[in-house]
Amino acid sequence: FQCSSTCAGGFQRRVVVCQDENGYTANNCDEKSKPMEQRSCESGPCPQWVYGNWGECTKPCGAGTRTRLVVCQR
């Protein structure tokens, strides 16, 4: 199955069944050798907003604006 998350701590699951050579369900498999049904699929940290300081105002009075750099970063 697909990873439950595209970043930060997802997991994948699969079905593990004991079968005989004809593909029928069996119950004599060794439980100690059963493969894992779930595994981590961590793919790094999630993106986050990174931002700088506010710049100078565009006007000394009245309705000026201030801007800052805002970046979505991994």
C-alpha positions as CSV (number, residue, x, y, z in Angstrom):
1,F,0.0,0.0,0.0
2,Q,1.0,3.6,-0.4
3,C,2.8,5.5,2.3
4,S,0.3,7.2,4.8
5,S,2.2,10.5,4.5
6,T,4.4,12.3,2.0
7,C,6.7,13.5,4.7
8,A,7.5,13.1,8.4
9,G,6.7,9.8,9.9
10,G,4.4,7.9,7.5
11,F,4.0,4.1,7.4
12,Q,3.1,1.4,4.9
13,R,1.0,-1.7,5.6
14,R,0.7,-5.0,3.7
15,V,-1.3,-8.2,4.1
16,V,0.7,-11.2,5.2
17,V,-1.1,-14.6,4.9
18,C,-0.1,-18.2,5.4
19,Q,-0.8,-20.2,2.2
20,D,0.0,-23.7,0.9
21,E,1.6,-24.4,-2.4
22,N,-1.8,-24.2,-4.2
23,G,-2.5,-20.7,-2.8
24,Y,-5.1,-21.9,-0.2
25,T,-5.1,-20.5,3.3
26,A,-3.1,-22.7,5.7
27,N,-2.3,-22.5,9.4
28,N,1.0,-24.4,9.7
29,C,3.4,-21.5,9.0
30,D,6.1,-20.8,11.5
31,E,4.9,-17.6,13.3
32,K,8.5,-16.6,14.1
33,S,9.4,-16.3,10.4
34,K,6.3,-14.2,9.6
35,P,7.3,-11.0,7.6
36,M,6.5,-7.6,9.0
37,E,3.0,-6.2,8.1
38,Q,3.9,-2.6,8.7
39,R,7.1,-0.5,8.0
40,S,8.1,3.1,8.3
41,C,8.3,5.1,5.1
42,E,9.8,8.3,6.5
43,S,10.7,10.6,3.7
44,G,12.2,13.6,5.5
45,P,10.8,16.6,7.3
46,C,7.6,18.3,6.0
47,P,7.9,21.6,4.2
48,Q,7.4,24.7,6.3
49,W,7.2,28.5,6.0
50,V,10.4,30.4,6.5
51,Y,10.3,34.1,6.6
52,G,12.6,37.1,7.0
53,N,12.3,40.4,8.9
54,W,9.9,43.1,7.8
55,G,11.5,45.7,5.5
56,E,11.2,49.5,5.8
57,C,7.9,51.2,5.3
58,T,7.4,52.6,1.7
59,K,6.2,56.0,3.1
60,P,7.2,58.2,6.0
61,C,3.5,58.8,6.7
62,G,0.0,57.8,5.4
63,A,-0.7,54.4,4.0
64,G,2.6,52.8,3.3
65,T,3.4,49.1,3.1
66,R,6.1,46.8,4.6
67,T,7.2,43.6,3.0
68,R,9.2,40.5,3.9
69,L,10.5,37.4,2.2
70,V,8.3,34.3,2.7
71,V,9.4,31.0,1.3
72,C,8.0,27.4,1.5
73,Q,11.1,25.4,2.3
74,R,11.8,21.7,2.7
